[in-house]
Amino acid sequence: MAKRITATEASRSFSEILDAVEHRDEEFVVERHGRPVAAVTPARGTPTRTTWADVLRALREGPRPDVGFARDLARVRRARPPLRRDPWARSSTRRS
């Protein structure tokens, strides 16, 4: 069961609270004016970072466009008016 603490206590003892959560798997409910407003709990199963392998796996395992997607995209591109100028061309205005 989570230990209930006041917001003032959480503020004054935050480092110790994090140590208790990290090393002893303790949980805290922070209250303001007697009402719970936050919980400090271990981040079980929460990935700390996303790797390229994670991105590639998501792309490989994610949903695939339906068979008409490429056809629809080509139709939209043909219907669009051409750009007046190349947006990627170098600007004639030099920046210092």
N, C-alpha and C positions, 0 to 999 in steps of 0.2 A: 504494500500500500504506500502511496506517495505521502511524503511529509509535507504538511502545509506550512508555508512561511509567508511573511508579509513582504511587500515590495521593498520596504526599507531594509529588512533583513537580507533580502536577495542582493540588493545593491551593495550593502556593506560587506557581504561575505561571498561575493560571486566566485572568486577564485577557489575557495574551499568547497563551494557547491559543485563547481565543475569537477574538482578532484573526486568528490564523493560519487558523482555520476559516472565519471570515467573509470575509476578504479574499483568501486564497490557496487556498481550498477544501481545506485540509489536513484529515486525519482522524487521530484519536488513539484508542488503546485504553488504558484506565486499568487497571493491574494492582494487586492487593493480594496480598501474599505470593506473588508470581509467577503468580497466576491472573488472567485477564481478568475484570473485574467491570462495566465500562461502556465505552461508546464515545461519543466526542464527534465528531459529523460535521455537515456542512452540512445544514440543514433544507430540502432541495430539494423543491419541490412541496407543502410543508406550508403550509396557509393560516394567516395570522397572526391573522385574525379572521373572524367570521361576520357577514355583512351581512343586512339584511332581504331583499334580492334573493336571497341564498342560501337563506333560509328559505322564501320564496315559491316558488322553483324546486323545492325539495325537496318541498313540499306538492303542487305541480302535477304533478311527475314521479313522485311516490312511488306506492306501491300504493293501490288503491282498495278500499273495503269491498265484499264481495260483495252480491248483490242482496237477500239475506235479512237483512242486518245491521240495517237500520232496523226491520224487523218484529220481529226478536229483541229489540232494545233496547226497543221499545214494550212487548213482552210482559213483560220484566223489570221495567220501571217500573210496570206495572199490578199485578204480583204483590207489589211491595214495600209494606209497611204505611206509612201516612202518618207523617210526623214529628210528634212531640208538640208541638214548638214550632218557630218559625222560627229556624234557627241564625244567620241574618244580622240578626235584629232587634237593636236596641240593647239593651245590658244595662242593667238597673236599677241596677247597681253602678257608681258613678262612679269613675273613676281620676283621680288628680291628676297 
